[in-house]
């Protein structure tokens, strides 16, 4: 039997039956998806992080941290595929107006940084630049925050100690449509959309298993983005300034270790 998050109380014998139900109730599902919501997880995320020593760092200013609030081209746990450009309009409209919060809580005690201290921008990179073992590129919605502007003590601890964390955005969808991997003539339009966007999907195995997805071409940011334990899109890391060990520090360390084993001059 096949289950779907769109129909939590139903089971389907075949994907064909599921696809028919999705199309029949498409208008209702789209209305629900276009409501304001958080991009929080419906299931545990699979850890796909590369060894950080193998990743190419995205430039981060000293005493700053970059918080990847959302990434494109990854099929998330809501069966949504955000595609490049979905934030283009909203980021221009909302710059300087968006809070950085903890756990989507709109309260004074949950403010990590106020809007005037949140630099919001888009960064296009490879997945490996972000530290994930996927092929291809992604466009990240990023918050750039100076360490001395962080107001939240636990968030400050996470940032300073470079603890792995995820992020999430409060949003509503503006342009979204259904894509289906089906050879039925009745699903021709949905299959055309599937074929168009399938090549950019980072996690194709999950897409193949589900057989359908919701393509999000435009979304609107609402009030805030948050630091969370788990987001519906797990590929939303924090990026810190990489610490570089100075050559003289390495030399001193070698001397110190050598003196412990060979306590005499040569």
C-alpha positions as semicolon CSV with decimal commas, in nm:
position;residue;x (nm);y (nm);z (nm)
1;X;0,000;0,000;0,000
2;X;0,115;0,355;-0,076
3;X;0,087;0,643;0,168
4;X;0,112;1,016;0,103
5;X;0,140;1,318;0,334
6;X;-0,129;1,489;0,127
7;X;-0,375;1,218;0,236
8;X;-0,269;1,114;0,589
9;X;-0,578;0,900;0,647
10;X;-0,576;0,713;0,317
11;X;-0,376;0,437;0,152
12;X;-0,348;0,370;-0,220
13;X;-0,300;0,040;-0,398
14;X;-0,101;0,193;-0,685
15;X;0,075;0,517;-0,776
16;X;-0,179;0,560;-1,056
17;X;-0,453;0,571;-0,793
18;X;-0,253;0,822;-0,588
19;X;-0,186;1,043;-0,890
20;X;-0,557;1,050;-0,974
21;X;-0,636;1,161;-0,618
22;X;-0,372;1,432;-0,631
23;X;-0,519;1,574;-0,951
24;X;-0,877;1,546;-0,825
25;X;-0,797;1,739;-0,506
26;X;-0,525;1,959;-0,656
27;X;-0,708;2,289;-0,597
28;X;-0,762;2,214;-0,228
29;X;-0,401;2,099;-0,182
30;X;-0,268;2,411;-0,356
31;X;-0,480;2,637;-0,137
32;X;-0,332;2,468;0,167
33;X;0,024;2,494;0,034
34;X;-0,022;2,864;-0,045
35;X;-0,108;2,945;0,317
36;X;0,160;3,091;0,543
37;X;0,366;2,812;0,694
38;X;0,709;2,712;0,819
39;X;0,945;2,487;0,628
40;X;0,972;2,243;0,919
41;X;1,033;1,873;0,889
42;X;0,772;1,599;0,871
43;X;1,037;1,330;0,922
44;X;1,396;1,282;1,032
45;X;1,651;1,412;0,784
46;X;1,917;1,192;0,629
47;X;2,265;1,321;0,705
48;X;2,440;1,379;0,374
49;X;2,720;1,601;0,501
50;X;3,062;1,559;0,352
51;X;3,374;1,564;0,563
52;X;3,410;1,939;0,615
53;X;3,779;1,921;0,527
54;X;3,685;1,826;0,170
55;X;3,445;2,116;0,109
56;X;3,520;2,441;-0,066
57;X;3,435;2,724;0,171
58;X;3,193;2,999;0,071
59;X;3,353;3,325;0,180
60;X;3,238;3,435;0,525
61;X;3,348;3,766;0,674
62;X;3,544;3,756;0,998
63;X;3,321;3,746;1,309
64;X;3,019;3,670;1,091
65;X;2,816;3,359;1,029
66;X;2,607;3,271;0,724
67;X;2,279;3,094;0,789
68;X;2,138;2,905;0,492
69;X;1,765;2,951;0,546
70;X;1,656;2,770;0,231
71;X;1,807;2,591;-0,070
72;X;1,669;2,509;-0,413
73;X;1,675;2,189;-0,619
74;X;1,620;1,955;-0,323
75;X;1,296;1,759;-0,289
76;X;1,193;1,822;0,073
77;X;0,982;1,622;0,316
78;X;0,665;1,802;0,201
79;X;0,724;1,681;-0,158
80;X;0,807;2,039;-0,259
81;X;1,087;2,129;-0,499
82;X;1,195;2,491;-0,466
83;X;1,358;2,605;-0,790
84;X;1,607;2,882;-0,866
85;X;1,456;3,229;-0,868
86;X;1,164;3,161;-0,634
87;X;1,286;3,429;-0,388
88;X;1,390;3,694;-0,643
89;X;1,084;3,915;-0,599
90;X;1,030;3,867;-0,227
91;X;1,391;3,927;-0,122
92;X;1,380;4,272;-0,282
93;X;1,052;4,354;-0,109
94;X;1,150;4,219;0,234
95;X;1,513;4,330;0,274
96;X;1,556;4,503;0,608
97;X;1,220;4,375;0,735
98;X;1,296;4,013;0,830
99;X;1,375;3,884;1,180
100;X;1,616;3,599;1,253
101;X;1,446;3,392;1,524
102;X;1,474;3,067;1,719
103;X;1,210;2,803;1,639
104;X;0,973;3,039;1,454
105;X;0,867;3,196;1,784
106;X;0,758;3,556;1,732
107;X;0,859;3,672;2,079
108;X;1,122;3,907;2,218
109;X;1,302;3,621;2,392
110;X;1,340;3,430;2,063
111;X;1,509;3,705;1,860
112;X;1,853;3,603;1,737
113;X;1,898;3,922;1,533
114;X;1,671;4,215;1,452
115;X;1,591;4,307;1,089
116;X;1,843;4,593;1,075
117;X;2,120;4,345;1,161
118;X;2,017;4,069;0,918
119;X;2,189;4,078;0,579
120;X;1,971;3,878;0,341
121;X;2,092;3,763;0,000
122;X;2,099;3,481;-0,253
123;X;2,411;3,272;-0,318
124;X;2,446;3,026;-0,608
125;X;2,695;2,746;-0,544
126;X;2,755;2,377;-0,589
127;X;2,611;2,143;-0,325
128;X;2,964;2,045;-0,230
129;X;3,042;2,412;-0,156
130;X;2,775;2,386;0,115
131;X;2,916;2,055;0,240
132;X;2,663;1,811;0,092
133;X;2,730;1,502;-0,112
134;X;2,507;1,593;-0,405
135;X;2,588;1,675;-0,765
136;X;2,481;1,997;-0,931
137;X;2,406;2,348;-0,808
138;X;2,170;2,516;-0,565
139;X;2,060;2,870;-0,489
140;X;2,064;2,952;-0,117
141;X;1,861;3,213;0,067
142;X;2,114;3,328;0,326
143;X;2,112;3,542;0,641
144;X;2,447;3,711;0,711
145;X;2,479;3,801;1,079
146;X;2,761;3,965;1,275
147;X;2,843;3,775;1,593
148;X;2,819;4,089;1,808
149;X;2,460;4,146;1,687
150;X;2,336;3,805;1,807
151;X;2,092;3,859;2,098
152;X;1,996;3,499;2,177
153;X;2,232;3,321;2,421
154;X;2,176;2,964;2,296
155;X;2,208;3,071;1,931
156;X;2,529;3,255;2,021
157;X;2,662;2,935;2,181
158;X;2,574;2,735;1,868
159;X;2,743;2,990;1,641
160;X;3,058;3,031;1,850
161;X;3,103;2,655;1,891
162;X;3,015;2,578;1,527
163;X;2,748;2,327;1,627
164;X;2,563;2,169;1,333
165;X;2,216;2,318;1,305
166;X;1,943;2,365;1,046
167;X;1,722;2,654;0,940
168;X;1,371;2,719;0,818
169;X;1,172;3,000;0,655
170;X;0,822;3,132;0,727
171;X;0,671;3,161;0,380
172;X;0,376;3,129;0,148
173;X;0,380;2,990;-0,205
174;X;0,276;3,214;-0,492
175;X;0,341;3,001;-0,801
176;X;0,327;2,624;-0,757
177;X;0,220;2,331;-0,974
178;X;0,203;1,952;-0,971
179;X;0,457;1,736;-1,157
180;X;0,400;1,362;-1,205
181;X;0,622;1,088;-1,345
182;X;0,355;0,910;-1,548
183;X;0,325;0,780;-1,904
184;X;-0,053;0,818;-1,907
185;X;-0,194;1,054;-2,171
186;X;-0,412;1,204;-1,897
187;X;-0,097;1,315;-1,713
188;X;0,081;1,465;-2,014
189;X;0,102;1,819;-1,873
190;X;0,224;1,697;-1,533
191;X;0,483;1,468;-1,698
192;X;0,614;1,758;-1,907
193;X;0,672;1,954;-1,586
194;X;0,841;1,651;-1,427
195;X;1,077;1,609;-1,722
196;X;1,164;1,980;-1,717
197;X;1,275;1,992;-1,354
198;X;1,389;1,635;-1,286
199;X;1,748;1,698;-1,408
200;X;1,816;1,959;-1,136
201;X;1,694;1,747;-0,843
202;X;1,977;1,668;-0,601
203;X;1,805;1,371;-0,435
204;X;1,669;1,193;-0,742
205;X;1,625;0,860;-0,560
206;X;1,362;1,013;-0,333
207;X;1,191;1,174;-0,633
208;X;1,185;0,840;-0,816
209;X;1,034;0,667;-0,515
210;X;0,756;0,923;-0,469
211;X;0,684;0,971;-0,840
212;X;0,544;1,321;-0,799
213;X;0,640;1,662;-0,662
214;X;0,515;2,016;-0,624
215;X;0,724;2,264;-0,824
216;X;0,754;2,597;-0,642
217;X;0,848;2,875;-0,883
218;X;0,776;3,173;-0,657
219;X;0,742;3,212;-0,280
220;X;0,695;3,503;-0,042
221;X;0,897;3,547;0,278
222;X;0,686;3,634;0,582
223;X;0,840;3,817;0,876
224;X;1,119;3,577;0,968
225;X;1,357;3,290;0,914
226;X;1,458;3,065;1,202
227;X;1,728;2,846;1,347
228;X;1,568;2,503;1,410
229;X;1,673;2,152;1,504
230;X;1,514;2,004;1,189
231;X;1,378;2,171;0,877
232;X;1,175;2,013;0,598
233;X;1,480;2,091;0,384
234;X;1,774;1,944;0,576
235;X;2,036;2,107;0,351
236;X;2,024;2,438;0,539
237;X;2,351;2,460;0,734
238;X;2,536;2,733;0,918
239;X;2,861;2,849;0,761
240;X;3,132;3,002;0,977
241;X;3,466;3,160;0,908
242;X;3,715;2,879;0,859
243;X;3,999;2,892;1,105
244;X;4,341;2,894;0,945
245;X;4,640;2,769;1,141
246;X;4,933;3,001;1,094
247;X;5,261;2,848;0,979
248;X;5,447;2,969;1,287
249;X;5,188;2,803;1,511
250;X;5,248;2,471;1,333
251;X;5,626;2,505;1,379
252;X;5,587;2,578;1,750
253;X;5,355;2,280;1,791
254;X;5,610;2,049;1,624
255;X;5,888;2,183;1,850
256;X;5,676;2,131;2,159
257;X;5,588;1,771;2,067
258;X;5,950;1,694;1,976
259;X;6,083;1,827;2,306
260;X;5,859;1,588;2,499
261;X;6,007;1,287;2,317
262;X;6,363;1,416;2,280
263;X;6,435;1,647;2,578
264;X;6,774;1,758;2,452
265;X;6,899;2,005;2,198
266;X;7,037;1,896;1,863
